[in-house]
Amino acid sequence: MADHYEVVGQGFVVRGPLAACSRVAVIGERELVCTYVTRSGAGVADYTVEQARSSDGGRTWEQHGPVWPDLAGLASMSMALSRAPSGHLLLYGTSTPVGAPGESWWDGERQALKQNDLVWAHSSDAGRKWTRPRVIPMPIPGSAEAPGPLTVTSGGRWIGVYAPYNTFDPTVVVDRNQIVAVFSDDHGRTWGHTSMLRFADPNGGGAESWVVELANGRLVGTCWNMSLATGVDEPIPFAISDDDGSTWLATHSTGIAGQAASLAPLPDGRLLIAYNQRARPDAGVWLAVARPTDADFGVERIGPAWVAERPTYSADGDSGHDSWTDFAFGEPSVTVLPDGDVLVTMWCDQPAGRGIGYVRLAGASVHGRPASSPNR
């Protein structure tokens, strides 16, 4: 059976615009920064990275507008926020050149992205000023889908992950049956890469990949996994690294039937995974607590954190990856707050409002005893 968490707050980081890709960083005991992208529609090449700040632990938010106002209309950017152990903030994601207003970066027929760049940026003053986006050389042919943030490990390595996608050029052969990890040991000057996840299905593909470091120093990576031949979702896969992401153990299943997911480590060695669930009752963002080992994700608690009024715009919409432009919520992020509560954000376009929504969960209801029989 599913667990139920105690909701102690709910609202919007930003309400009104169509938005996506919300990621939150804790700056101090009560100060938070959230970045997100605004857009005119799914797949339209006008994504603009914006940010908001909260001084009361995420209960209310003040908008601070685009990070790079001069790039609006020139580059469609989707970037995710993270905080390094040093306190510096990082943005990581993709930048797609805009050829004409209103054009799409998505080819649904070929499941392809317009050729883009992996990029990152840095702030040393809690996000008030940012460096210009810098390109990470693409290590293999293809475009990149990279909604997860950079993780800075305790060893100082920067590591980001992405799903390789077809480009608009049909002659480009792309190895899509993996999630790629890029890493830097010199603060972004040079980059190496490896394969973080490999799918058993030769026609498998990925999206919405994420990586975190656990309290014991091990890295855990996950993604949304689907068959490119049938469009059917597979349970969320995961893999472990014991050497700061240079190599990865075999890919295994979490047992969780979900889509886009985000991760957050807990101080006791466990982690939180917030994920989209559109195909079963209580469609919305679900949250699980897990203690991963080499081959077992170790789910201890699982249940809905936020329930959607509608999962898709169409009344009988398909919940599979091929129909992602019909989704009415998505891309959750999960953040452990200094007081132990848990903040979950997501983009939503619901009858009650659209924008970046949030739900705050009481820490005791999340971190408590294991569920007697997790509904995976």
C-alpha angles and dihedrals in degrees: 000000000000124000121232122219126212111251111213098170141010135178144099133304086199125001127198110030125084101253142168146178100049114185126175132208125193111229101173143339091300106004120099134173122206125190124193139155127249119211142170094229145341109291096006110133098238104091110151123191112230135170141212133192135213126198096183103060097276100308095113130018138204120208119231100181131224120356091216108021092178092061095057108116093014101067130023104218133189112182136164129217128230138164123230121218086254089063094249117132126231134196120202133176142083139317121201121192114239113227098178135001113270096016120141127240089201131081106193093187093061097024086237138150124216108256107278141171132245107235141178138190136190138217126191095183104060094274100308092116128022135194117241114272112274124206123242108207109249104244097205135024116279142054124291132238104196117161095149123091132245113268117213107205128214086255090059098252119142111218129181131172135208144174115241114230137188116266128222087263106088091200093066110097111212127195096221098164093094150044113245124217121205119194140182130197095185104057096272101314094114132014138205128189145204140170111270099183131022120190123225090219108078086212092051123126137183144215140169094037122184139181132193138173117239124219089261092057097254118130122228124197130189140170145175106272126199141161110257089203098054105014090232116145121238124207112279109276126215140188136191130224124198097183106058093275100306091118134010134212120237118300114255136177123262088207088233116128099215145118130216109020141177131201136215125182122231123216093244094060098265125109140215122232119193114192144168118256114185105153103064138049115295091034109195138076114337128194130211133184114214142174105207125207128180095287106004122069089204101217110199103169132016136170147116118304097177126012119211123225087216127009095201137019091240114072091228096029123162114246095207127112094256089064097049093126088066094056117117098199137016155122100080123196127198126206130181108221125216092254091054097256118128125233118204119188130184139165112253140177102191137150088258093055145302135241130067108337128193140197124195117210126200108253095225091057091053102039097039133105120329118267113256095230116007114216100225 
